[in-house]
Amino acid sequence: HVGVDAVAAGMNGEGGRDGLEDRRVHAEHLLQLLDRREGRVLGAPGQPGGLVVVVLGAVQALYQMEQSGGDAVPSAIISEFTEHRLGREVDGLLFAEADLELFGDIVSGVDQRRAEIDEAIAGALSKNWKLKRLEIIMASVLRCGTYELMARPDIPTAVVIDEYMDVAHAFYPGDEPAFVNGVLDRLAKELRG
C-alpha cells in the first residue's frame, strides 16, 4: 500500500527512516480510520478535509520542528506543509484539502505559547510523570491538543479530545491514546470548566 509508506515517513519526519517499519502498522491504522470517515482525508480534489487532517499535520510539523533542535522557523515549516503536504498527493495517496488557517494557527500558537502550554500539561500529568519524559510525538500531540483547548473555543471539547485520540491511535498501539484522553480531559476541565 503506497500511501502507508508516505504517512509512515511523515510520522518520522521528512525523509527520516528510523523506525519506519514500526510506524507502518500505525500508518495503516490511520489510513483505515480516515478512509472510514467518508473522505475526510482521502477523496476527490477539492473535497473539504476534517480536523483530523489538520491535527495530523500539526503533530507532524511540531515533531519536525523539535527534531531540528530548535533551528526550524515555524513560518517555514507551516509553508512547507501547506505547499507540499496538506491537500496534496503524496506517493499516489490523495489527501483532501485541510483548513490551512487552523493548521497554521495551531503550529504557530503552540510555538508562541509553548511555556504556558508545557506548564499546563505538566500540571495535568501524574506526579510520577514529567513532560521531558514523554516521546516527541506524544509531547506534540498533547501540546497541539492543549493549545486548541486554550485558544480555540470554536472547536468543541469532545471534538478536540476525539481527534487527538485518533491521531494517537495512529502512532501508538498500546495505552497511549487513553493517556492522551486522560490528560486532555483533565486539561479541558481546568481550561474550559
N, C-alpha and C positions, 0 to 999 in steps of 0.2 A: 504494500500500500504506500504509494509515493508520498502522500500527504503526511503520513505518520513521521517520516524522516524529517520533513520540513518543520513540523511542530516540535518534534523532539530536539532538533538542533536549536530551535528558537528558545526552548526551555533552558538550554545550557549556554545561552549567549551566542552572539554572532560568530559562526564558524567554529565554535567550541566542540571538541569531540569527547572530552572527559565525561564518562557516564552516559554516553549517548544511547547505548543499548539498554541501560537501566531505565531510561526515560521513554523508550519506545512503547512500553506497555501502558504507561500513564498517558502518553500522547494518543494512543489508540482509544483509550477510555474517553478522553476529552473529545476527540472527533466524533465518537459514537454519541456522546451526550449532546454535542452541538447539533449533530445531524437530526437527532430526535426532537430538537427544539424548533422544528419546522422552518429550517433555513435561516435561523438567526445568525449563523456563520457561513454555512455552505449554501450556495444558491446562485441564482441568476444575477448578472451585473445590475447594479442599481437597487438591489433589494436592501432594505434597511437592516442594519445589524442590531443586535441586542446588547445589553450591558455586558454580557459575558465576553464579547469581543474586546470591549474597552478594558475590562478587568484583566483579561489575559495579557493584552498588550502592555498595560501599565505595570503589571508584575514583571514581565519580561524586560521592560525598559529600566525599571529600578534595579533589577538584577544586573543588567549590563552596566549601569552607572556604578554600582557597587564593585563590580569586577574590574572597573577601570582604575580603582584605587583612589577615587575622588577626582580624577582628571577629566571626567566627562562633563561636558556643559549640557545642562538639562535641555536647553533650546535645540541643541544639535541632535540629541537623542530623540526628542519629540519630532523634529523634522525628518530624521531617518525613518522612524516608524510610520509617520503619516505619508511619506513619499514612496516608501519601498515595501511596506509590510501590510498595514491596515488597509482593507478594501482592495487588496491586490491578489494576483495569482502567484502562489509560491509552490514550486515543484509540481505543477499541474493541479493544485488544490486551490479553488477559488474561495477566498474569504469575502464575505459580504461586507458592505460598507459599514463603517463604525462611526460613532459620534466623536469626531475628531476634536471638537471643542472640549468635551468631557474628558477624553483621553489626556489632552494637554493640561487641563485643569488638575487632574489627579497627579500626574507626574510632576508638574511644577509646584503644585500645592504641597506634596509630600516633601519635596526638596526644600521649599521655603519654611515649612513648619516642622521640620524633622525633629528638632529638640523637644518641642511641645508634644508631638506625636509619640516619640520614644518614651517620654515621661509618662504619658497616659497608658501606653502598653505595659511599661514596667509596673505600674500600679495595678494593672489587671492580672498580671501573672502571679502564680502562687509563689510563696516565699522561697521555694527551692529552685525557681527558675529565674534566670537573668536574661535580658534581651540579647546580650552578647553571646549567649549560649545557643541561640537559635541559628539554624542554617539561613543563608542569604535569601533563599526562595521563601521560607516561612516568614522571615522578618519583612520581606517585601509584601507578601500577602497581607500581613497584619497592618503594615504601615498604610497601604492603599485603603484597606477597609476602614481603618481608624480615621483617615483623612475624610473619607466620604461621610462617616458618622458625624464628624466635627463640622464639616463645611458644606455639605450637600443635603440640606433638609428637603430638597425636592425629590430625593430618592428615598422611598420608604425603608425603614429599618430592616424589615423582613427581606426585602429585595437585596439590600447590601449584604446581609449575612448569607443568604442563599447563594448569591453569585460568587462570593469568595470561598464558600464551602465547595462549590462546584469546581472552581479552579484548583483548590487544594486537593480534591479527589484526583485531578489530572496529574498532579505532581507526586502524590504520596499514596501508597497502597494501604496504609495502616490506620491508626487512630488520629492522625494529624488533622483530618477535616473536622473531627469532633473537637479537637483542641482549638481550631480556628473558630468554630461555633461558640465554644465556651468563652473565649477571650473577647470576641466581638459582641456577644450578648452582654457580658459584664460591662464592657465599654458603652454599649448602647444605653443601658440603664443609667449609667453615670452622665453621659453626654446629652441624652435626649429625654431622660426621665421616664 
